[in-house]
Amino acid sequence: MSQLDKIVAAYRVATQYPALLSARIFDGSKSSVSVHSVWVQRVLERQAKTRFRQTVFSDYKTYSLTSPPTDVTNELISAHSKSNKYFCVVREVESGKEIKQYLEVWADCSLVKNYDLSALDVHGKIYADGEFGTLEWSPDETKIVYIAEKKVPKSEPFYKQKSKASVQKDGVNNDIVPGKEYDWSQDWGEQLVGKITPVLVVCDIKTDSIDVLPSIPNDINPATATWIPDGKGVVAIGYTITPRKLGLIYCTNRPSHVFSLTLSGEYTVLSKNSEQLSMKSPTFNLSGTKLLWLERLADGPHHSCFKLMCCNWSTKEITTVVDFDNKILQVNNEQLPFYGLYNQAIPRRSWLNDDKTIVLSTPQGGSIHTFAIDTESKDIHYLPITKPFHECVSVLDVFNDVLVCHKSSLNKPGQLFAIKVPSISEGYDFTNISIHEISPSRSLPNSDNFVVEHGYTLHDKPTTIFYGPKNSNCPLIVWPHGGPHSASLDSFIADAAFFVQIGFAVLFINYRGSIGLGKDYVESLLGNIGDADVKDVYNAVQSNPLWSNRKLLLYGGSHGGFLVTHLSGQYPSLFKAVCALNPVTDLITMFGTTDIPDWDIAEGGYNYSEVDSLANSKEVLMKLADCSPCKNVHKVQAPTLLLLGEKDLRVPSSQGLSYYHLLKKHGVTARVLMYNDCHPLSTVSADMDSSINTALWFEKYSSDVSE
């Protein structure tokens, strides 16, 4: 077998594991639990991904599949009613050159309603993304609320020749507006292309009516709706779209508010100071007496620490349950730091039976941990599902004091667990939870030969994660995350597993600006990009001679690409090769081409609302130039591979191409791979080609032959 064949085989192994999309407890008690889950898996032979649903029954000792997995690839979004009597699904079906959407309602093991949404023509496509997507049954199980694109009147040229017969037959068609064919409307940017004007829609399965809810102001776009307790309206997030829309995905800092809207059209803002704040994920407790949501300051870093807010539904009084400040939790007579909430959504069902305790998962250091939060006493309890600051555990659904959680690590693909929280006279015993597997335990080949080590190498915080072979001096891939306000986590990453399987080690660094380590840690990077973050990565590598004495390689995307191109320019003799995915290389040209121009300004240390144009601000212009990797391109020595997406709206491919031309100008070995993809390069074809090409690039330039 050739070396290329071995690399391809390793890629096939590392990407064979399904990834979890959702899980819901269908029925649960103290003696047994039934769980529906939906997974996605790459199918390399078809260069596509397939989604499947499976149902598991467990008696908390063993578990079994109740039926074979079912392919649900064409299901866009689905929801069970409260009693599980009804199940609705939005299905996409290819019909000729058109993709049609249907809203299906199932009950008693049969399809009882099927609405052809394209034929009814009440609205455009239904949204199913993580930012706007909504599909929820009313409390009385007669109505379904969802979010869709607003219907746009058809247009035609000012002059269009028609036959006399058609003119006489049709007369004047008021649905067609002449001369509007080329009107441009702004959508919500990267990975939300074509989503321009979302509207709230209610389908009544008794009357078979589908109606767009009225009275939402024109400058507000609704998102993530949920029914109010009496079923007479909804609560939702309202995003302010003036003076312009800024890219929403990955960005939790967009001005927004929480509002209620009755079916008759009464619109009420519930939250305060909506121009300065950003909200996410409104959710009611079981009895409907409390409405919770996540809240943070708008503007500033694109992701940061949230407050957890509680609105008394009767009085509309709003209180803070969890604030921005760090806390110290007592766990088994030991102290554990709690760095705040960074989760971007609250599970639809997340309440324990006492109706005052909500269960949430949030990044903490290089992990995701799960906490039970008493909304009345405001006590926070760590759930000891895994060792603190190791692995990642996310709660997906809560029902009858049973949790369904997903756990994974860099060295272990993801697995589902059912977790029982025992009741005691004072409430709950969070130190004595019981944990039960409800999906197969999967292991990478030779996983015992690899190690995952968390380190406190920067600022006395858990900021590094090493993953690689034991007792080996193999080449080390230094892999800073993107964002910069995200985090490297000890969760399964197929591409990391692939690199380790073929003989590399990987080092992840949560440099200043990373989430999960306190609000101050996030904001300390503002005004210091290209300096503090670069030094943190460099210092992390240099802190351990077991890392610094290896052959070092650089790999990163987006802001991670910004960092690896900075590192190869600032420390040119240190690294053997570089691979950058959609890297930010020139903040000045980025400002005018990205869907988030505020990112440049905020990271430069300025207020976006005060900067109209770079041409009007020499200070800002010079600062952005000074922060850009292209400043040091003339120093670069390491061969550089650039992986670019031609559909990328977040970091346009022009960023990578201009950097490539500068590298070539200075005689640096460089190569560009351009994919028909957007920012993450996550299609099966793009991921496979880019990963294998990266492996070949690293092998070539880290081998002794290449020196």
LOFISE-449539 format. One record per residue (C-alpha): x, y, z; residue in three letters. Coordinates in pm, whole numbers, padded with zeros to 5 digits. Example, Ala and Ser with C-alpha at 12.3 -4.5 7.8 and 13.67 -1.06 7.14 Angstrom:
2
xx  yy  zz  rest
01230  -00450  00780  ALA
01367  -00106  00714  SER
This chain:
707
xx  yy  zz  rest
00000  00000  00000  MET
00139  00339  -00102  SER
00167  00629  00143  GLN
-00123  00804  -00031  LEU
-00338  00492  00004  ASP
-00259  00483  00377  LYS
-00357  00849  00417  ILE
-00684  00797  00228  VAL
-00760  00489  00437  ALA
-00696  00684  00756  ALA
-00931  00959  00640  TYR
-01203  00703  00574  ARG
-01161  00565  00926  VAL
-01159  00902  01101  ALA
-01471  01027  00919  THR
-01683  00713  00950  GLN
-01846  00809  01282  TYR
-02192  00968  01283  PRO
-02233  01307  01449  ALA
-02536  01387  01663  LEU
-02783  01654  01546  LEU
-03059  01621  01807  SER
-03208  01391  02071  ALA
-03543  01387  02251  ARG
-03683  01176  02530  ILE
-04002  01024  02390  PHE
-04097  00862  02717  ASP
-03910  00848  03047  GLY
-03960  00724  03401  SER
-03754  00600  03695  LYS
-03741  00252  03543  SER
-03692  00312  03170  SER
-03643  00570  02898  VAL
-03709  00587  02523  SER
-03505  00833  02317  VAL
-03536  00951  01957  HIS
-03211  01084  01809  SER
-03106  01220  01470  VAL
-02751  01177  01340  TRP
-02558  01285  01032  VAL
-02290  01077  00863  GLN
-02060  01134  00567  ARG
-02099  00899  00273  VAL
-01774  00931  00081  LEU
-01891  00715  -00206  GLU
-02175  00962  -00275  ARG
-01978  01273  -00173  GLN
-02275  01361  00047  ALA
-02409  01347  00400  LYS
-02697  01133  00512  THR
-02921  01193  00813  ARG
-03094  00913  01001  PHE
-03326  00879  01299  ARG
-03312  00597  01549  GLN
-03507  00511  01863  THR
-03344  00355  02168  VAL
-03512  00190  02468  PHE
-03317  00159  02794  SER
-03396  00017  03137  ASP
-03085  00196  03270  TYR
-02896  -00134  03262  LYS
-02889  -00215  02893  THR
-03030  -00049  02583  TYR
-03163  -00169  02249  SER
-03271  -00019  01919  LEU
-03648  -00053  01881  THR
-03625  -00035  01501  SER
-03357  00000  01233  PRO
-03231  00353  01165  PRO
-03452  00550  00923  THR
-03314  00783  00656  ASP
-03448  01137  00713  VAL
-03215  01326  00481  THR
-03502  01517  00320  ASN
-03653  01621  00655  GLU
-03572  01988  00706  LEU
-03705  02030  01061  ILE
-03948  01834  01282  SER
-04132  01856  01615  ALA
-04340  01644  01852  HIS
-04647  01783  02023  SER
-04641  01797  02404  LYS
-04829  01470  02454  SER
-04648  01303  02161  ASN
-04987  01252  01993  LYS
-04875  01450  01687  TYR
-04550  01472  01496  PHE
-04493  01736  01229  CYS
-04213  01759  00977  VAL
-04114  01997  00700  VAL
-03998  01787  00409  ARG
-03810  01901  00099  GLU
-03881  01709  -00220  VAL
-03715  01764  -00556  GLU
-03980  01816  -00823  SER
-03827  01872  -01164  GLY
-03600  02175  -01135  LYS
-03778  02296  -00820  GLU
-03732  02192  -00459  ILE
-04077  02192  -00297  LYS
-04156  02203  00073  GLN
-04436  02013  00244  TYR
-04562  02044  00601  LEU
-04667  01698  00719  GLU
-04864  01605  01030  VAL
-04849  01247  01155  TRP
-05071  01078  01414  ALA
-05175  00720  01492  ASP
-04896  00583  01271  CYS
-05024  00758  00960  SER
-05002  01084  00769  LEU
-05312  01286  00862  VAL
-05226  01624  00704  LYS
-04998  01722  00418  ASN
-04972  02088  00312  TYR
-04805  02167  -00019  ASP
-04648  02496  00086  LEU
-04527  02581  -00263  SER
-04878  02543  -00406  ALA
-05045  02734  -00122  LEU
-04799  03020  -00183  ASP
-04859  03195  00151  VAL
-04487  03253  00211  HIS
-04143  03157  00084  GLY
-03914  02881  00208  LYS
-03931  02771  00572  ILE
-03620  02844  00781  TYR
-03453  02551  00958  ALA
-03116  02704  01050  ASP
-02987  02744  01404  GLY
-03042  03121  01411  GLU
-03405  03158  01300  PHE
-03537  02804  01273  GLY
-03864  02738  01459  THR
-04120  02457  01450  LEU
-04334  02417  01761  GLU
-04678  02288  01855  TRP
-04920  02504  02053  SER
-05010  02384  02406  PRO
-05352  02258  02287  ASP
-05187  02073  01995  GLU
-05402  02240  01728  THR
-05152  02487  01582  LYS
-04792  02491  01461  ILE
-04573  02802  01455  VAL
-04274  02833  01225  TYR
-04061  03099  01055  ILE
-04043  03137  00678  ALA
-03933  03385  00414  GLU
-04187  03656  00337  LYS
-04370  03616  00009  LYS
-04229  03852  -00252  VAL
-04453  03979  -00534  PRO
-04356  03847  -00875  LYS
-04199  04090  -01119  SER
-04145  04117  -01490  GLU
-03978  04364  -01732  PRO
-04143  04700  -01794  PHE
-04218  04572  -02141  TYR
-04297  04208  -02206  LYS
-04472  04108  -02527  GLN
-04789  03907  -02469  LYS
-05042  03749  -02699  SER
-05376  03921  -02735  LYS
-05545  03609  -02602  ALA
-05346  03611  -02278  SER
-05412  03984  -02228  VAL
-05784  03934  -02277  GLN
-05782  03630  -02047  LYS
-05572  03766  -01763  ASP
-05654  04133  -01777  GLY
-05441  04304  -01514  VAL
-05250  04073  -01277  ASN
-05211  04265  -00952  ASN
-04966  04004  -00820  ASP
-04705  04104  -01075  ILE
-04509  04427  -01028  VAL
-04317  04552  -01334  PRO
-03959  04673  -01309  GLY
-03868  04514  -00976  LYS
-03671  04220  -01114  GLU
-03332  04355  -01017  TYR
-03407  04513  -00681  ASP
-03139  04406  -00436  TRP
-03229  04311  -00079  SER
-02978  04231  00191  GLN
-02989  03885  00344  ASP
-02838  03768  00674  TRP
-02499  03680  00526  GLY
-02270  03380  00553  GLU
-02463  03049  00550  GLN
-02792  03242  00564  LEU
-02796  03338  00197  VAL
-03145  03416  00064  GLY
-03288  03469  00413  LYS
-03401  03828  00380  ILE
-03733  03892  00554  THR
-03841  03621  00801  PRO
-04206  03613  00907  VAL
-04391  03423  01180  LEU
-04644  03176  01041  VAL
-04915  02973  01218  VAL
-05073  02661  01070  CYS
-05407  02560  01225  ASP
-05459  02188  01160  ILE
-05830  02210  01255  LYS
-05920  02476  01000  THR
-05632  02398  00760  ASP
-05547  02767  00756  SER
-05193  02901  00722  ILE
-05152  03265  00822  ASP
-04863  03509  00856  VAL
-04886  03683  01194  LEU
-04933  04059  01158  PRO
-04803  04366  01344  SER
-04428  04297  01359  ILE
-04254  04632  01288  PRO
-04085  04659  00949  ASN
-03743  04715  01107  ASP
-03763  04393  01313  ILE
-03692  04037  01196  ASN
-03835  03759  01419  PRO
-03636  03451  01524  ALA
-03665  03143  01750  THR
-04028  03166  01859  ALA
-04207  02970  02134  THR
-04574  02961  02236  TRP
-04692  03160  02536  ILE
-04855  02942  02805  PRO
-05219  03010  02706  ASP
-05150  02937  02340  GLY
-05291  03272  02229  LYS
-04962  03399  02091  GLY
-04587  03354  02081  VAL
-04270  03493  02233  VAL
-03974  03544  02000  ALA
-03646  03725  01945  ILE
-03664  04039  01734  GLY
-03348  04147  01550  TYR
-03311  04513  01462  THR
-03223  04546  01093  ILE
-03143  04918  01078  THR
-02918  05076  00969  PRO
-02815  04745  00808  ARG
-02805  04372  00866  LYS
-02471  04233  00976  LEU
-02387  03865  00930  GLY
-02560  03667  01204  LEU
-02407  03320  01213  ILE
-02134  03287  01481  TYR
-02228  03639  01601  CYS
-02423  03679  01925  THR
-02380  04057  01947  ASN
-02660  04173  01718  ARG
-02905  04427  01869  PRO
-03228  04246  01954  SER
-03507  04215  02205  HIS
-03761  03964  02336  VAL
-04120  04033  02231  PHE
-04462  03874  02262  SER
-04712  03871  01977  LEU
-05072  03756  02013  THR
-05250  03582  01728  LEU
-05466  03892  01695  SER
-05157  04110  01640  GLY
-05074  04270  01977  GLU
-04694  04330  01978  TYR
-04522  04389  02315  THR
-04150  04430  02389  VAL
-04065  04237  02706  LEU
-03691  04301  02748  SER
-03518  04630  02828  LYS
-03264  04852  02648  ASN
-03293  04655  02326  SER
-03068  04893  02130  GLU
-02771  04815  02357  GLN
-02843  04445  02422  LEU
-02858  04117  02235  SER
-03091  03829  02328  MET
-03105  03459  02251  LYS
-03326  03156  02309  SER
-03642  03247  02505  PRO
-03789  02950  02692  THR
-04071  02895  02943  PHE
-04058  02669  03245  ASN
-04297  02373  03266  LEU
-04588  02562  03421  SER
-04536  02876  03213  GLY
-04476  03103  03511  THR
-04119  03196  03415  LYS
-03968  03305  03084  LEU
-03589  03276  03058  LEU
-03352  03403  02793  TRP
-02981  03466  02736  LEU
-02866  03828  02722  GLU
-02541  04013  02656  ARG
-02422  04353  02542  LEU
-02458  04424  02171  ALA
-02157  04530  01964  ASP
-01808  04446  02094  GLY
-01674  04091  02048  PRO
-01880  03868  01824  HIS
-01931  03613  02099  HIS
-01890  03656  02471  SER
-02038  03582  02811  CYS
-02418  03582  02858  PHE
-02641  03668  03148  LYS
-02932  03436  03219  LEU
-03244  03649  03263  MET
-03580  03553  03415  CYS
-03912  03726  03349  CYS
-04201  03661  03589  ASN
-04478  03595  03337  TRP
-04750  03733  03565  SER
-04582  04058  03669  THR
-04333  04090  03378  LYS
-04064  04170  03637  GLU
-03717  04084  03505  ILE
-03432  03957  03725  THR
-03080  03831  03661  THR
-03025  03464  03747  VAL
-02662  03430  03633  VAL
-02448  03741  03583  ASP
-02124  03794  03392  PHE
-01898  03756  03697  ASP
-01694  03441  03758  ASN
-01787  03221  04053  LYS
-01633  02949  04266  ILE
-01842  02632  04300  LEU
-01800  02377  04577  GLN
-01777  02029  04425  VAL
-01709  01739  04666  ASN
-01525  01967  04909  ASN
-01315  02108  04625  GLU
-01336  02447  04461  GLN
-01419  02466  04089  LEU
-01414  02794  03894  PRO
-01726  02879  03695  PHE
-01641  03113  03408  TYR
-01993  03208  03300  GLY
-02239  03112  03026  LEU
-02135  03100  02659  TYR
-02398  02865  02516  ASN
-02574  03010  02212  GLN
-02906  02836  02279  ALA
-03111  02681  02557  ILE
-03260  02335  02483  PRO
-03636  02350  02421  ARG
-03691  02122  02718  ARG
-03439  02192  02992  SER
-03632  02203  03323  TRP
-03628  01957  03612  LEU
-03958  01862  03774  ASN
-03929  02119  04053  ASP
-04000  02375  03776  ASP
-03735  02613  03909  LYS
-03411  02435  03810  THR
-03286  02461  03453  ILE
-03007  02242  03311  VAL
-02761  02403  03069  LEU
-02429  02312  02908  SER
-02163  02573  02836  THR
-01794  02593  02739  PRO
-01559  02602  03036  GLN
-01190  02617  02951  GLY
-01128  02360  02679  GLY
-01441  02161  02761  SER
-01820  02182  02767  ILE
-01970  02111  03109  HIS
-02328  02078  03228  THR
-02479  02271  03517  PHE
-02810  02278  03706  ALA
-02912  02635  03790  ILE
-03176  02713  04053  ASP
-03357  03017  03911  THR
-03484  03120  04257  GLU
-03185  03072  04487  SER
-02949  03134  04189  LYS
-02728  02844  04304  ASP
-02521  02677  04030  ILE
-02446  02304  04057  HIS
-02182  02126  03849  TYR
-02297  01786  03722  LEU
-02002  01546  03758  PRO
-02056  01361  03431  ILE
-01686  01393  03347  THR
-01371  01524  03510  LYS
-01361  01907  03534  PRO
-01202  02068  03225  PHE
-01182  01735  03042  HIS
-01403  01606  02756  GLU
-01727  01772  02648  CYS
-02077  01697  02777  VAL
-02384  01871  02632  SER
-02741  01829  02754  VAL
-02991  01793  02469  LEU
-03322  01723  02638  ASP
-03469  01708  02989  VAL
-03785  01520  03084  PHE
-03914  01390  03417  ASN
-03574  01446  03588  ASP
-03395  01247  03318  VAL
-03134  01411  03096  LEU
-03013  01303  02755  VAL
-02652  01413  02708  CYS
-02389  01375  02439  HIS
-02029  01317  02543  LYS
-01714  01302  02334  SER
-01343  01375  02346  SER
-01070  01425  02089  LEU
-00977  01058  02125  ASN
-01332  00918  02147  LYS
-01624  00969  01906  PRO
-01952  01094  02050  GLY
-02192  00885  02254  GLN
-02540  00937  02403  LEU
-02610  00896  02774  PHE
-02926  00899  02985  ALA
-02864  01060  03321  ILE
-03099  01037  03620  LYS
-03094  01318  03877  VAL
-03209  01174  04213  PRO
-03456  01369  04427  SER
-03394  01418  04799  ILE
-03595  01595  05067  SER
-03409  01925  05008  GLU
-03441  01907  04630  GLY
-03184  01718  04422  TYR
-02858  01537  04489  ASP
-02644  01660  04202  PHE
-02337  01477  04334  THR
-02502  01137  04301  ASN
-02632  01128  03945  ILE
-02645  00796  03757  SER
-02503  00775  03405  ILE
-02614  00516  03148  HIS
-02500  00454  02789  GLU
-02776  00459  02529  ILE
-02569  00449  02212  SER
-02265  00245  02105  PRO
-01926  00321  02256  SER
-01690  00381  01964  ARG
-01313  00400  01967  SER
-01054  00509  01716  LEU
-00807  00246  01596  PRO
-00514  00220  01839  ASN
-00677  00482  02064  SER
-00478  00351  02363  ASP
-00162  00471  02187  ASN
-00282  00833  02198  PHE
-00313  01080  02482  VAL
-00518  01396  02546  VAL
-00351  01635  02791  GLU
-00497  01964  02918  HIS
-00249  02229  03032  GLY
-00254  02551  03236  TYR
00019  02713  03030  THR
-00125  03063  02976  LEU
-00245  03310  03237  HIS
-00299  03028  03494  ASP
-00602  02903  03303  LYS
-00678  02570  03125  PRO
-00569  02697  02786  THR
-00392  02418  02596  THR
-00497  02074  02475  ILE
-00236  01834  02339  PHE
-00357  01534  02138  TYR
-00119  01281  01990  GLY
00083  00963  02018  PRO
00234  00874  02354  LYS
00611  00897  02392  ASN
00667  01019  02038  SER
00856  01312  01895  ASN
00641  01324  01581  CYS
00574  01655  01402  PRO
00336  01884  01591  LEU
00049  02067  01421  ILE
-00015  02394  01604  VAL
-00387  02457  01552  TRP
-00530  02789  01686  PRO
-00908  02817  01662  HIS
-01102  03075  01462  GLY
-01331  03346  01584  GLY
-01130  03470  01766  PRO
-01411  03455  02024  HIS
-01471  03082  02017  SER
-01276  02798  02177  ALA
-01079  02483  02112  SER
-01260  02201  02290  LEU
-01186  01846  02394  ASP
-01459  01709  02168  SER
-01431  01473  01875  PHE
-01296  01639  01560  ILE
-01267  01402  01266  ALA
-00988  01600  01099  ASP
-00782  01606  01420  ALA
-00828  01231  01457  ALA
-00719  01189  01095  PHE
-00395  01382  01149  PHE
-00314  01184  01463  VAL
-00389  00853  01291  GLN
-00126  00925  01023  ILE
00150  01016  01266  GLY
00111  01381  01368  PHE
00032  01537  01705  ALA
-00195  01838  01747  VAL
-00177  02131  01989  LEU
-00485  02350  02048  PHE
-00450  02685  02227  ILE
-00721  02898  02386  ASN
-00539  03228  02353  TYR
-00667  03560  02489  ARG
-01004  03631  02332  GLY
-01125  03272  02368  SER
-01459  03205  02533  ILE
-01513  02986  02838  GLY
-01253  03158  03055  LEU
-01435  03470  03170  GLY
-01577  03783  03007  LYS
-01257  03978  03081  ASP
-01050  03710  02904  TYR
-01267  03748  02593  VAL
-01250  04126  02585  GLU
-00878  04150  02663  SER
-00804  04080  02296  LEU
-00996  04379  02157  LEU
-00743  04623  02012  GLY
-00466  04364  02043  ASN
-00523  04117  01759  ILE
-00214  04023  01565  GLY
-00014  04078  01883  ASP
-00156  03930  02205  ALA
-00315  03629  02035  ASP
-00001  03560  01829  VAL
00220  03583  02138  LYS
-00011  03352  02333  ASP
00015  03082  02067  VAL
00392  03123  02041  TYR
00440  03123  02419  ASN
00221  02816  02460  ALA
00440  02623  02215  VAL
00759  02746  02379  GLN
00636  02666  02731  SER
00697  02295  02685  ASN
01022  02160  02536  PRO
00834  01841  02444  LEU
00645  02061  02199  TRP
00896  02328  02097  SER
01169  02078  02007  ASN
00956  01907  01743  ARG
00909  01991  01379  LYS
00632  02249  01398  LEU
00348  02294  01148  LEU
00070  02555  01141  LEU
-00296  02486  01066  TYR
-00594  02720  01115  GLY
-00903  02867  00956  GLY
-01061  03214  00955  SER
-00907  03394  01255  HIS
-00702  03077  01302  GLY
-00579  03139  00946  GLY
-00507  03498  01049  PHE
-00294  03363  01334  LEU
-00099  03101  01138  VAL
-00011  03352  00866  THR
00094  03597  01138  HIS
00306  03332  01311  LEU
00484  03231  00990  SER
00566  03598  00929  GLY
00666  03693  01284  GLN
00864  03372  01354  TYR
00974  03269  01004  PRO
01237  03011  01096  SER
01024  02825  01350  LEU
00770  02649  01130  PHE
00816  02393  00853  LYS
00485  02447  00668  ALA
00156  02633  00689  VAL
-00199  02549  00592  CYS
-00458  02828  00619  ALA
-00831  02786  00552  LEU
-01006  03105  00440  ASN
-00759  03320  00635  PRO
-00802  03688  00719  VAL
-00487  03846  00576  THR
-00568  04214  00518  ASP
-00812  04387  00754  LEU
-00838  04697  00535  ILE
-00976  04516  00229  THR
-01170  04281  00457  MET
-01373  04577  00588  PHE
-01536  04646  00253  GLY
-01600  04287  00146  THR
-01708  04082  00449  THR
-02064  04041  00577  ASP
-01938  04151  00922  ILE
-01737  04474  00871  PRO
-01791  04553  01239  ASP
-01554  04263  01318  TRP
-01257  04457  01182  ASP
-01342  04767  01382  ILE
-01422  04592  01711  ALA
-01110  04373  01699  GLU
-00905  04682  01619  GLY
-01030  04832  01945  GLY
-01283  05083  01809  TYR
-01660  05136  01809  ASN
-01818  05033  01478  TYR
-02107  05278  01509  SER
-01855  05564  01510  GLU
-01672  05454  01193  VAL
-01849  05526  00864  ASP
-01555  05474  00632  SER
-01190  05386  00669  LEU
-01114  05674  00434  ALA
-01239  05913  00704  ASN
-01026  05769  00981  SER
-00651  05757  00932  LYS
-00601  05623  01286  GLU
-00829  05324  01229  VAL
-00682  05264  00884  LEU
-00328  05252  01019  MET
-00428  05028  01308  LYS
-00591  04774  01078  LEU
-00286  04776  00851  ALA
-00060  04719  01150  ASP
-00274  04423  01266  CYS
-00275  04245  00929  SER
-00065  03936  00846  PRO
00028  04077  00505  CYS
00243  04329  00694  LYS
00505  04055  00747  ASN
00456  03852  00431  VAL
00804  03945  00306  HIS
00954  03754  00601  LYS
00766  03426  00543  VAL
00978  03120  00464  GLN
00742  02827  00525  ALA
00564  02669  00226  PRO
00202  02779  00250  THR
-00112  02599  00137  LEU
-00426  02813  00110  LEU
-00769  02647  00117  LEU
-01039  02887  -00003  LEU
-01416  02884  -00053  GLY
-01541  03078  -00352  GLU
-01882  03124  -00181  LYS
-01733  03252  00144  ASP
-01907  03574  00253  LEU
-01737  03594  00592  ARG
-01374  03596  00473  VAL
-01394  03637  00096  PRO
-01151  03431  -00110  SER
-00987  03756  -00226  SER
-00817  03763  00117  GLN
-00635  03437  00049  GLY
-00567  03513  -00317  LEU
-00405  03849  -00249  SER
-00188  03685  00017  TYR
-00093  03410  -00230  TYR
00024  03667  -00484  HIS
00237  03840  -00220  LEU
00393  03507  -00120  LEU
00481  03431  -00480  LYS
00623  03778  -00524  LYS
00866  03706  -00240  HIS
00960  03362  -00367  GLY
00769  03154  -00111  VAL
00639  02814  -00214  THR
00260  02847  -00217  ALA
-00046  02671  -00351  ARG
-00417  02760  -00364  VAL
-00706  02513  -00362  LEU
-01041  02678  -00443  MET
-01364  02501  -00345  TYR
-01726  02556  -00444  ASN
-01812  02607  -00078  ASP
-01865  02870  00190  CYS
-01665  02962  00502  HIS
-01631  02629  00691  PRO
-01539  02419  00382  LEU
-01764  02153  00532  SER
-01908  01980  00226  THR
-01792  01620  00199  VAL
-01595  01681  -00121  SER
-01423  01997  00011  ALA
-01336  01846  00349  ASP
-01194  01527  00201  MET
-00985  01701  -00062  ASP
-00858  01977  00170  SER
-00776  01738  00457  SER
-00586  01491  00243  ILE
-00401  01767  00057  ASN
-00307  01923  00391  THR
-00174  01589  00515  ALA
00035  01548  00201  LEU
00162  01906  00233  TRP
00264  01854  00595  PHE
00426  01519  00525  GLU
00625  01661  00237  LYS
00762  01962  00423  TYR
00818  01798  00762  SER
01012  01504  00622  SER
01390  01497  00634  ASP
01397  01474  00255  VAL
01237  01820  00221  SER
01504  01993  00428  GLU
